Amino acid sequence: MQKLGKLQRVEPRSVWQREDRDFTPWLRNNIDLLAEAVGLELDLVEAESPVGNYAVDLYAKDLNTGRWVIIENQLEQTDHNHMGQLMAYAAGKEAGVIIWISPQFRDEHRQTLDWLNEITDETVLFFGIELELLQIGDSPPAPNFKLVAQPNEWRKTVSRPTTSPRQQAYQVFFSELLDKVKAEHPNLSKASRGYPQNWFTFPVGRSGFSISTTFAQDNTFRVELYIDIGDKAKNKVAFDALHENREVIEANIDQPVAWERLDDKQASRIYCAINGNIDDDPAQLKDLQDWAVNLVWTFHKVFRPRVQKLKL
């Protein structure tokens, strides 16, 4: 029988001495690990983001719902001070997702997060995550995010206002699309389901840029690179830089590409479209999904390296 190693826990402070100087920068650079733990697609916006005279450790956005996300970290047992800070930051940032990370949760704090999840609807989610470092023998310690408090999605879905048949159709369509994308490209999204809205988003490796699949108002279905860094001037600089390589980009995508700088708006976009509507029959909707699966991956391959190299 093969010899097995012994799993050991490592004290987090032996790796990260300070939360602000060591752990938060590490988490900022490894936000995908946290995203996978909570099943959301997190797009980091800012570290040490101001809230009045204080600052929340990390400020992000859930790409697939547009909700703002606050992340507060500790390298010691949870305490009442951080509990209060978490609530103040959530209110100040109008957050829809609140994540608290600590190596050890006191029972009363875990129960508080569970209670908050019970009394709020699906628009607000609270997560409590215990940070573990695990090691086998002399191997490098590996981080593990252990969920100790999380929303009851079934309860929140039941208690939310009833969605319309069209919203339900969107949720089914994009959940199926997500499953198909993850079956072929498992690392392309951390999300776990679609939502009752006419769009679904995939990351492309840089904050302010995303690959969106959407039913547009002109009865087309699109896969697009959406550019919104939060600054109109920088958005147009990014669009123009990509447009300079238009011929090469279009040759790699190998189908008609629309370039919309949208000078009268903050964002810009680059997309491909085919005829399609959520009211189409099941066979047509399946064709739309199959078309999008291939094109999302193509957009990812074509735009990811170019987006990452942009100097803004």
VOPAGU-2260 file (C-alpha; in pm, 1 decimal, decimal comma):
REM VOPAGU-2260
SITE   aa  ch    i         X         Y         Z
SITE  MET   A    0       0,0       0,0       0,0
SITE  GLN   A    1     124,7     346,9     -87,8
SITE  LYS   A    2     254,0     541,8     209,8
SITE  LEU   A    3      33,8     835,9     307,1
SITE  GLY   A    4     143,8    1167,0     452,1
SITE  LYS   A    5       7,0    1335,9     762,3
SITE  LEU   A    6    -190,5    1653,8     711,5
SITE  GLN   A    7     -82,8    1931,5     947,4
SITE  ARG   A    8    -214,4    2279,6    1013,4
SITE  VAL   A    9      26,7    2571,5     992,5
SITE  GLU   A   10     -15,6    2893,2    1190,1
SITE  PRO   A   11    -110,6    3166,7     937,2
SITE  ARG   A   12     113,6    3424,4    1105,2
SITE  SER   A   13     415,2    3206,1    1030,6
SITE  VAL   A   14     352,0    3289,5     662,8
SITE  TRP   A   15     183,2    3631,0     682,7
SITE  GLN   A   16     314,4    3832,9     975,2
SITE  ARG   A   17      83,3    4128,5     919,9
SITE  GLU   A   18    -265,8    4136,3     781,5
SITE  ASP   A   19    -236,5    4472,5     601,0
SITE  ARG   A   20     117,2    4437,7     466,8
SITE  ASP   A   21     129,1    4063,5     394,6
SITE  PHE   A   22    -205,4    3882,1     384,8
SITE  THR   A   23    -424,0    4140,2     209,4
SITE  PRO   A   24    -172,4    4187,1     -78,2
SITE  TRP   A   25    -149,2    3808,3    -114,2
SITE  LEU   A   26    -528,3    3775,0    -123,5
SITE  ARG   A   27    -551,6    4059,3    -374,4
SITE  ASN   A   28    -323,7    3863,0    -608,1
SITE  ASN   A   29    -508,2    3534,4    -545,0
SITE  ILE   A   30    -866,7    3656,5    -548,2
SITE  ASP   A   31    -961,4    3363,8    -773,7
SITE  LEU   A   32    -910,5    3121,5    -482,1
SITE  LEU   A   33   -1162,8    3314,0    -274,1
SITE  ALA   A   34   -1399,0    3340,4    -571,3
SITE  GLU   A   35   -1396,0    2963,3    -607,9
SITE  ALA   A   36   -1472,1    2914,9    -238,0
SITE  VAL   A   37   -1783,0    3136,4    -246,3
SITE  GLY   A   38   -1894,6    3042,6    -599,1
SITE  LEU   A   39   -1893,2    3398,0    -733,2
SITE  GLU   A   40   -1700,4    3569,9   -1012,0
SITE  LEU   A   41   -1512,8    3841,7    -825,8
SITE  ASP   A   42   -1359,7    4136,7   -1005,7
SITE  LEU   A   43   -1124,5    4323,8    -773,2
SITE  VAL   A   44   -1180,8    4698,9    -776,6
SITE  GLU   A   45    -962,4    4839,6    -497,8
SITE  ALA   A   46    -750,9    4748,5    -195,0
SITE  GLU   A   47    -784,0    4956,5     122,7
SITE  SER   A   48   -1093,7    5120,9     -21,2
SITE  PRO   A   49   -1202,4    5429,2     178,7
SITE  VAL   A   50   -1517,5    5421,9     391,7
SITE  GLY   A   51   -1536,1    5751,9     578,3
SITE  ASN   A   52   -1221,8    5776,9     791,7
SITE  TYR   A   53   -1154,2    5403,8     758,7
SITE  ALA   A   54   -1089,0    5155,5     477,9
SITE  VAL   A   55   -1220,6    4811,5     387,0
SITE  ASP   A   56    -945,4    4561,1     307,7
SITE  LEU   A   57   -1068,0    4463,5     -40,6
SITE  TYR   A   58   -1349,9    4602,8    -252,9
SITE  ALA   A   59   -1474,4    4401,0    -549,2
SITE  LYS   A   60   -1771,3    4342,4    -776,3
SITE  ASP   A   61   -1961,8    4023,5    -850,0
SITE  LEU   A   62   -1947,3    4022,4   -1229,3
SITE  ASN   A   63   -2264,6    3821,2   -1274,8
SITE  THR   A   64   -2499,6    4027,8   -1060,8
SITE  GLY   A   65   -2326,5    4365,2   -1043,2
SITE  ARG   A   66   -2333,3    4352,5    -662,5
SITE  TRP   A   67   -2058,4    4526,5    -470,1
SITE  VAL   A   68   -1846,0    4299,9    -252,0
SITE  ILE   A   69   -1652,6    4389,7      62,6
SITE  ILE   A   70   -1386,9    4158,6     206,1
SITE  GLU   A   71   -1256,1    4208,1     558,8
SITE  ASN   A   72    -957,9    4003,9     681,4
SITE  GLN   A   73    -815,4    3904,7    1018,0
SITE  LEU   A   74    -517,6    3692,0    1116,8
SITE  GLU   A   75    -656,3    3628,8    1464,0
SITE  GLN   A   76    -984,9    3510,6    1616,0
SITE  THR   A   77   -1291,2    3712,1    1519,2
SITE  ASP   A   78   -1386,3    3994,8    1755,8
SITE  HIS   A   79   -1666,1    4244,2    1810,9
SITE  ASN   A   80   -1464,2    4533,4    1668,9
SITE  HIS   A   81   -1434,6    4366,7    1329,7
SITE  MET   A   82   -1801,8    4265,2    1345,5
SITE  GLY   A   83   -1895,5    4631,5    1382,3
SITE  GLN   A   84   -1652,2    4740,7    1113,0
SITE  LEU   A   85   -1798,0    4484,0     875,9
SITE  MET   A   86   -2148,2    4626,4     918,7
SITE  ALA   A   87   -2026,6    4984,9     881,3
SITE  TYR   A   88   -1831,8    4901,7     565,3
SITE  ALA   A   89   -2128,3    4711,5     419,7
SITE  ALA   A   90   -2353,5    5013,2     474,4
SITE  GLY   A   91   -2096,8    5264,0     349,7
SITE  LYS   A   92   -2031,8    5069,0      29,2
SITE  GLU   A   93   -2394,1    4953,5     -17,8
SITE  ALA   A   94   -2253,1    4602,0     -49,0
SITE  GLY   A   95   -2456,4    4304,4    -162,8
SITE  VAL   A   96   -2190,1    4049,8     -69,1
SITE  ILE   A   97   -2008,6    4064,3     265,8
SITE  ILE   A   98   -1711,5    3831,5     325,8
SITE  TRP   A   99   -1531,2    3800,5     661,0
SITE  ILE   A  100   -1208,5    3597,0     674,8
SITE  SER   A  101   -1040,5    3478,4     995,5
SITE  PRO   A  102    -843,3    3173,3    1114,5
SITE  GLN   A  103   -1099,9    3115,9    1390,1
SITE  PHE   A  104   -1465,6    3218,2    1419,2
SITE  ARG   A  105   -1622,1    3261,3    1758,5
SITE  ASP   A  106   -1961,3    3089,7    1785,2
SITE  GLU   A  107   -2149,3    3414,3    1838,9
SITE  HIS   A  108   -2003,8    3569,1    1523,9
SITE  ARG   A  109   -2083,4    3266,7    1309,6
SITE  GLN   A  110   -2436,7    3267,0    1449,9
SITE  THR   A  111   -2469,2    3637,4    1371,7
SITE  LEU   A  112   -2379,8    3578,7    1005,8
SITE  ASP   A  113   -2627,3    3289,3     988,3
SITE  TRP   A  114   -2898,4    3512,7    1137,9
SITE  LEU   A  115   -2821,9    3791,7     891,7
SITE  ASN   A  116   -2854,8    3544,6     604,9
SITE  GLU   A  117   -3190,5    3432,0     741,1
SITE  ILE   A  118   -3343,9    3778,9     768,2
SITE  THR   A  119   -3215,2    3918,7     434,8
SITE  ASP   A  120   -3327,5    3832,4      84,0
SITE  GLU   A  121   -3121,7    3708,2    -210,2
SITE  THR   A  122   -2980,5    4054,1    -282,7
SITE  VAL   A  123   -2755,1    4041,8      26,8
SITE  LEU   A  124   -2519,1    3752,0     103,1
SITE  PHE   A  125   -2298,6    3701,7     410,7
SITE  PHE   A  126   -2000,6    3464,7     413,7
SITE  GLY   A  127   -1781,9    3363,3     705,4
SITE  ILE   A  128   -1459,0    3194,0     597,3
SITE  GLU   A  129   -1200,9    3028,1     818,4
SITE  LEU   A  130    -853,2    3058,6     674,3
SITE  GLU   A  131    -649,9    2739,5     702,5
SITE  LEU   A  132    -293,7    2662,5     600,4
SITE  LEU   A  133    -235,0    2292,4     544,7
SITE  GLN   A  134      89,2    2104,9     494,0
SITE  ILE   A  135     197,7    1745,1     432,2
SITE  GLY   A  136     549,4    1671,7     555,3
SITE  ASP   A  137     790,1    1933,8     423,7
SITE  SER   A  138     560,4    2049,8     143,4
SITE  PRO   A  139     487,2    2421,9     104,2
SITE  PRO   A  140     179,6    2521,9     309,0
SITE  ALA   A  141    -139,8    2541,0     103,5
SITE  PRO   A  142    -426,8    2783,3     177,3
SITE  ASN   A  143    -775,5    2646,9     227,8
SITE  PHE   A  144   -1085,2    2865,3     257,4
SITE  LYS   A  145   -1334,9    2682,1     478,4
SITE  LEU   A  146   -1692,7    2811,5     467,4
SITE  VAL   A  147   -1836,4    2832,4     819,7
SITE  ALA   A  148   -2127,1    3064,9     736,5
SITE  GLN   A  149   -2296,9    3106,4     401,4
SITE  PRO   A  150   -2635,0    3193,9     250,8
SITE  ASN   A  151   -2900,9    2927,5     225,0
SITE  GLU   A  152   -2959,4    2972,5    -148,4
SITE  TRP   A  153   -3269,3    2750,9    -148,5
SITE  ARG   A  154   -3435,1    2950,3     130,1
SITE  LYS   A  155   -3342,0    3283,9     -25,3
SITE  THR   A  156   -3472,1    3174,1    -364,1
SITE  VAL   A  157   -3803,8    3067,3    -212,6
SITE  SER   A  158   -3844,3    3388,2     -10,5
SITE  ARG   A  159   -3755,5    3634,5    -285,6
SITE  PRO   A  160   -4024,2    3804,8    -496,4
SITE  THR   A  161   -4155,4    3574,1    -769,2
SITE  THR   A  162   -3962,8    3606,9   -1094,2
SITE  SER   A  163   -4142,8    3642,6   -1424,3
SITE  PRO   A  164   -4149,7    3357,8   -1679,4
SITE  ARG   A  165   -3898,8    3552,5   -1892,2
SITE  GLN   A  166   -3659,0    3595,6   -1599,1
SITE  GLN   A  167   -3689,5    3225,2   -1522,3
SITE  ALA   A  168   -3609,9    3147,5   -1885,5
SITE  TYR   A  169   -3298,6    3365,6   -1869,0
SITE  GLN   A  170   -3182,3    3187,5   -1553,7
SITE  VAL   A  171   -3229,3    2843,2   -1706,9
SITE  PHE   A  172   -3057,5    2945,5   -2032,5
SITE  PHE   A  173   -2750,4    3098,5   -1868,4
SITE  SER   A  174   -2719,0    2822,3   -1608,8
SITE  GLU   A  175   -2709,7    2568,6   -1892,4
SITE  LEU   A  176   -2462,9    2786,1   -2084,3
SITE  LEU   A  177   -2238,3    2811,3   -1777,3
SITE  ASP   A  178   -2244,1    2432,9   -1733,8
SITE  LYS   A  179   -2144,4    2383,3   -2098,1
SITE  VAL   A  180   -1859,4    2635,1   -2076,0
SITE  LYS   A  181   -1724,8    2482,7   -1753,0
SITE  ALA   A  182   -1748,4    2130,9   -1898,4
SITE  GLU   A  183   -1511,1    2229,9   -2180,3
SITE  HIS   A  184   -1309,2    2498,8   -1999,3
SITE  PRO   A  185   -1330,3    2432,6   -1620,7
SITE  ASN   A  186   -1113,1    2726,7   -1516,7
SITE  LEU   A  187   -1297,1    2992,6   -1711,9
SITE  SER   A  188   -1549,1    3081,0   -1439,2
SITE  LYS   A  189   -1588,9    3041,7   -1063,2
SITE  ALA   A  190   -1963,2    3108,0   -1077,7
SITE  SER   A  191   -2203,6    2829,7    -984,6
SITE  ARG   A  192   -2526,4    2932,2   -1160,2
SITE  GLY   A  193   -2699,4    3176,0   -1389,8
SITE  TYR   A  194   -2930,0    3454,8   -1274,0
SITE  PRO   A  195   -3273,7    3583,6   -1383,9
SITE  GLN   A  196   -3132,6    3855,7   -1609,3
SITE  ASN   A  197   -3056,9    3885,1   -1981,2
SITE  TRP   A  198   -2678,8    3859,8   -1949,4
SITE  PHE   A  199   -2399,8    3651,3   -1799,3
SITE  THR   A  200   -2035,0    3747,6   -1765,2
SITE  PHE   A  201   -1699,5    3568,1   -1775,6
SITE  PRO   A  202   -1369,1    3716,7   -1655,6
SITE  VAL   A  203   -1087,6    3800,7   -1893,4
SITE  GLY   A  204    -802,8    3851,0   -1649,0
SITE  ARG   A  205    -812,1    4223,0   -1568,8
SITE  SER   A  206   -1039,7    4441,1   -1360,2
SITE  GLY   A  207   -1271,9    4654,1   -1571,5
SITE  PHE   A  208   -1275,7    4411,2   -1864,0
SITE  SER   A  209   -1510,1    4115,0   -1907,0
SITE  ILE   A  210   -1656,9    3881,7   -2166,1
SITE  SER   A  211   -2033,8    3911,9   -2160,1
SITE  THR   A  212   -2299,9    3693,1   -2321,0
SITE  THR   A  213   -2622,1    3888,6   -2360,1
SITE  PHE   A  214   -2960,2    3903,6   -2527,6
SITE  ALA   A  215   -2970,4    4251,1   -2683,8
SITE  GLN   A  216   -3278,2    4464,2   -2751,8
SITE  ASP   A  217   -3240,0    4423,5   -3129,6
SITE  ASN   A  218   -3327,3    4051,6   -3106,0
SITE  THR   A  219   -2967,2    3938,8   -3132,1
SITE  PHE   A  220   -2756,4    3729,7   -2898,3
SITE  ARG   A  221   -2404,7    3862,6   -2842,1
SITE  VAL   A  222   -2066,0    3764,8   -2710,1
SITE  GLU   A  223   -1877,4    4083,2   -2632,3
SITE  LEU   A  224   -1569,2    4225,3   -2468,0
SITE  TYR   A  225   -1711,7    4487,6   -2234,3
SITE  ILE   A  226   -1477,3    4767,3   -2127,5
SITE  ASP   A  227   -1560,5    4973,5   -1820,6
SITE  ILE   A  228   -1272,5    5056,4   -1589,3
SITE  GLY   A  229   -1483,1    5325,2   -1424,9
SITE  ASP   A  230   -1306,8    5604,5   -1612,9
SITE  LYS   A  231   -1443,6    5713,6   -1952,5
SITE  ALA   A  232   -1112,6    5846,3   -2083,9
SITE  LYS   A  233    -925,6    5527,1   -1994,6
SITE  ASN   A  234   -1201,9    5315,5   -2147,8
SITE  LYS   A  235   -1156,9    5496,2   -2480,0
SITE  VAL   A  236    -776,5    5461,9   -2461,2
SITE  ALA   A  237    -817,7    5087,2   -2408,6
SITE  PHE   A  238   -1066,4    5058,0   -2695,1
SITE  ASP   A  239    -841,2    5254,9   -2931,4
SITE  ALA   A  240    -537,0    5044,5   -2842,5
SITE  LEU   A  241    -727,9    4725,2   -2922,0
SITE  HIS   A  242    -873,5    4879,2   -3238,2
SITE  GLU   A  243    -520,9    4940,7   -3370,7
SITE  ASN   A  244    -489,9    4561,7   -3403,4
SITE  ARG   A  245    -834,8    4521,1   -3552,7
SITE  GLU   A  246    -730,3    4318,4   -3857,8
SITE  VAL   A  247    -532,4    4064,0   -3654,0
SITE  ILE   A  248    -806,6    4033,6   -3391,2
SITE  GLU   A  249   -1079,9    3980,0   -3649,6
SITE  ALA   A  250    -868,9    3723,1   -3834,7
SITE  ASN   A  251    -832,3    3526,0   -3508,9
SITE  ILE   A  252   -1202,0    3544,7   -3429,2
SITE  ASP   A  253   -1292,4    3453,8   -3788,2
SITE  GLN   A  254   -1641,7    3603,4   -3796,5
SITE  PRO   A  255   -1786,2    3954,5   -3824,5
SITE  VAL   A  256   -1689,3    4177,4   -3532,2
SITE  ALA   A  257   -1862,7    4503,0   -3433,7
SITE  TRP   A  258   -1652,3    4777,9   -3272,5
SITE  GLU   A  259   -1853,3    5027,9   -3066,4
SITE  ARG   A  260   -1647,8    5304,5   -2906,5
SITE  LEU   A  261   -1969,0    5465,9   -2772,9
SITE  ASP   A  262   -1832,0    5818,9   -2740,9
SITE  ASP   A  263   -2151,0    5938,3   -2569,1
SITE  LYS   A  264   -2124,7    5671,6   -2298,2
SITE  GLN   A  265   -1867,9    5568,8   -2038,3
SITE  ALA   A  266   -1815,2    5209,5   -2153,3
SITE  SER   A  267   -1707,8    5062,4   -2487,4
SITE  ARG   A  268   -1759,3    4717,2   -2637,1
SITE  ILE   A  269   -1644,2    4480,4   -2908,4
SITE  TYR   A  270   -1882,4    4201,0   -3004,1
SITE  CYS   A  271   -2010,6    3932,7   -3237,1
SITE  ALA   A  272   -2384,6    3876,9   -3277,0
SITE  ILE   A  273   -2633,1    3634,0   -3427,5
SITE  ASN   A  274   -3010,0    3644,2   -3443,9
SITE  GLY   A  275   -3167,1    3512,5   -3126,3
SITE  ASN   A  276   -3425,2    3574,6   -2856,8
SITE  ILE   A  277   -3500,1    3407,4   -2524,8
SITE  ASP   A  278   -3845,1    3320,6   -2666,4
SITE  ASP   A  279   -3693,5    3099,3   -2937,6
SITE  ASP   A  280   -3773,1    2728,7   -2931,8
SITE  PRO   A  281   -3546,2    2492,0   -2732,3
SITE  ALA   A  282   -3351,9    2373,0   -3037,4
SITE  GLN   A  283   -3267,9    2731,9   -3136,9
SITE  LEU   A  284   -3165,9    2818,5   -2780,0
SITE  LYS   A  285   -2934,8    2517,6   -2774,3
SITE  ASP   A  286   -2772,6    2642,2   -3096,1
SITE  LEU   A  287   -2720,1    2983,4   -2934,0
SITE  GLN   A  288   -2551,7    2817,7   -2635,4
SITE  ASP   A  289   -2323,5    2608,4   -2854,3
SITE  TRP   A  290   -2226,1    2914,5   -3057,4
SITE  ALA   A  291   -2151,0    3108,1   -2739,8
SITE  VAL   A  292   -1943,3    2830,9   -2579,2
SITE  ASN   A  293   -1698,8    2834,4   -2869,4
SITE  LEU   A  294   -1694,2    3210,8   -2903,2
SITE  VAL   A  295   -1644,6    3283,0   -2531,9
SITE  TRP   A  296   -1333,0    3066,9   -2541,9
SITE  THR   A  297   -1215,1    3236,6   -2863,1
SITE  PHE   A  298   -1265,8    3581,8   -2709,6
SITE  HIS   A  299   -1076,5    3467,9   -2400,0
SITE  LYS   A  300    -778,0    3348,5   -2606,2
SITE  VAL   A  301    -774,2    3652,6   -2832,4
SITE  PHE   A  302    -837,0    3932,2   -2583,0
SITE  ARG   A  303    -688,1    3811,5   -2253,3
SITE  PRO   A  304    -318,0    3863,6   -2346,3
SITE  ARG   A  305    -394,3    4192,8   -2519,3
SITE  VAL   A  306    -600,5    4326,6   -2228,9
SITE  GLN   A  307    -332,5    4234,7   -1977,3
SITE  LYS   A  308     -66,1    4423,0   -2175,5
SITE  LEU   A  309    -264,1    4745,8   -2207,2
SITE  LYS   A  310     -90,6    5044,5   -2051,0
SITE  LEU   A  311    -354,9    5271,9   -1906,7
